[in-house]
Amino acid sequence: MTSLKIPQSPLILKSALVIGKTLTFRNAVESDADFILSLRTDSNKSQYRSQVSSDFDAQLKWLKAYADLHDQAYFIIEHQSKPIGTIRLYDALKNSFCWGSWILKKESPRQAAIESALMVYEYGIGHLCFEMSHFEVRKENQSVCKFHERFGAKRVREDSVNYYYELQGEKIEKAKHRYIDFLPNGIKISHHL
């Protein structure tokens, strides 16, 4: 009697570097605590986010714990070797991954939002083999809602605070073609951690 192989769901793997056209994602480490905290406590950047403590030791403790986690990838977004933001993949549910913790400094280059979104999709769909993405956006954050909807994200539910979205792989492929100039050669990935 032969046994059937049950397909395994994709996993979220960390990589040391994910390189795009003008941006690089670098795995977050303890020495990034100050930078991350400065973004997360910036009143303009955090108005649509969960409240976070301004406690440096708490941020450092989280990064130490993150180093041992195997269910998410948290990246520092760099431009010309300088940190300009953060982005995180997490919450793998069968064939879907969630992404968030997406914060870009005000002085980021104009292409940073589109390129970093394309890179996250290329990493999650093209490299890790997920079929779709899910995420939430605060209702008041209308510019980000519109950004995701232009990519083809579909609002699937809401609560009093958030809209919940799904973005299917075929919509991501269409967005990649529409925004090809932002990531014409895909991504290059260094070794997994």
WONOR-V385820 format. One record per pair of residues at least 24 apart in sequence whose C-alpha atoms are under 10 Angstrom apart, sorted by the first residue. I is the first residue (numbers start at 1). GAP is how many residues later the second one is. If there is no record, write none. Layout:
I:GAP  I:GAP
//
This chain:
8:86  8:87  9:83  9:84  9:85  9:86  9:87  9:120  9:121  10:82  10:83  10:84  10:85  10:86  10:87  10:114  10:115  10:117  10:118  10:119  10:120  10:121  11:59  11:60  11:61  11:79  11:80  11:81  11:82  11:83  11:84  11:85  11:86  11:113  11:117  11:118  11:119  12:58  12:59  12:60  12:61  12:77  12:78  12:79  12:80  12:85  12:86  12:111  12:112  12:115  12:116  12:117  12:118  13:56  13:57  13:58  13:59  13:60  13:61  13:76  13:77  13:110  13:111  13:114  13:115  13:179  13:180  14:53  14:55  14:56  14:57  14:58  14:59  14:60  14:61  14:75  14:176  14:177  14:178  14:179  15:58  15:59  15:60  15:108  15:174  15:175  15:176  15:177  15:178  16:57  16:59  16:173  16:174  16:175  16:176  16:177  17:58  17:59  17:60  17:170  17:171  17:172  17:173  17:174  17:175  17:176  18:57  18:59  18:101  18:102  18:104  18:105  18:169  18:170  18:171  18:172  18:173  19:58  19:59  19:100  19:167  19:168  19:169  19:170  19:171  20:95  20:96  20:98  20:99  20:102  20:162  20:163  20:164  20:165  20:166  20:167  20:168  20:169  21:58  21:94  21:95  21:98  21:160  21:161  21:162  21:163  21:164  21:165  21:166  21:167  22:56  22:57  22:58  22:87  22:89  22:90  22:93  22:94  22:160  22:161  23:54  23:55  23:56  23:57  23:58  23:59  23:60  23:61  23:86  23:88  23:89  23:92  23:93  23:96  23:160  23:164  24:51  24:52  24:53  24:54  24:55  24:56  24:57  24:58  24:59  24:91  24:92  24:95  24:163  24:164  24:165  25:49  25:50  25:51  25:52  25:53  25:54  25:58  25:60  25:61  25:62  25:91  25:94  25:95  25:164  26:47  26:48  26:49  26:50  26:51  26:52  26:55  26:57  26:60  26:61  26:164  27:40  27:46  27:47  27:48  27:49  27:50  27:59  27:60  27:61  27:165  27:166  28:35  28:38  28:39  28:45  28:46  28:47  28:48  28:49  28:58  28:59  28:60  29:31  29:34  29:35  29:37  29:38  29:45  29:46  29:47  30:29  30:30  30:31  30:32  30:33  30:34  30:35  30:36  30:37  31:29  31:32  32:27  32:28  32:31  32:43  32:44  32:51  33:24  33:25  33:26  33:27  33:28  33:29  33:30  33:31  34:25  34:26  35:41  35:48  35:49  35:50  35:51  36:24  36:27  36:40  36:47  36:48  36:49  36:50  36:65  36:67  38:67  39:45  39:46  39:47  39:64  39:65  39:66  39:67  40:46  40:61  40:62  40:63  42:63  44:62  45:57  45:58  45:59  45:60  45:61  46:57  47:91  47:93  47:94  48:89  48:90  48:91  48:92  48:93  48:113  48:114  49:52  49:88  49:89  49:92  50:88  67:126  70:123  72:25  72:26  72:27  73:26  73:120  74:25  74:26  74:27  74:28  75:26  75:27  76:26  76:27  76:28  77:25  77:26  77:27  77:28  77:35  77:39  78:26  78:30  78:34  78:38  79:29  79:30  79:33  83:25  84:24  84:25  84:28  85:27  85:28  85:31  86:30  87:29  87:30  87:33  88:32  89:31  89:32  89:34  89:35  89:44  90:45  91:42  91:43  91:44  92:38  92:41  92:42  93:37  93:39  93:40  93:41  94:36  94:37  94:38  95:30  95:34  95:35  95:36  95:37  95:38  96:28  96:29  96:33  96:34  96:35  96:36  96:37  96:38  96:39  96:70  96:71  96:72  96:73  97:24  97:27  97:28  97:31  97:33  97:34  97:35  97:36  97:37  97:38  97:69  98:26  98:34  98:35  98:36  98:37  98:38  98:67  98:68  99:25  99:34  99:35  99:36  99:37  100:34  100:35  100:36  100:37  111:70  111:71  112:70  113:34  113:69  114:33  114:34  114:37  114:61  114:62  114:65  114:68  114:69  115:61  115:64  115:65  115:66  115:67  115:68  116:66  116:67  117:30  117:31  117:34  117:59  118:33  118:54  118:55  118:57  118:58  118:61  118:62  118:64  118:65  118:68  118:69  119:57  119:63  119:64  119:67  119:68  119:69  120:67  121:46  121:48  121:51  121:52  121:54  121:55  122:50  122:51  122:54  122:61  122:64  122:65  122:66  123:63  123:64  123:65  123:66  125:43  125:44  125:47  125:48  126:43  126:47  126:60  126:61  127:60  127:61  127:62  129:40  130:38  130:39  131:36  131:37  131:38  131:39  131:41  132:34  132:35  132:36  132:37  132:38  132:39  132:40  133:32  133:33  133:34  133:35  133:36  133:39  134:30  134:31  134:32  134:33  134:34  135:27  135:28  135:29  135:30  135:31  135:32  136:25  136:26  136:27  136:28  136:29  136:30  137:24  137:25  137:26  137:27  137:28  138:24  138:25  138:26  139:24  139:25  150:25  151:24  151:25  151:27  151:28
//
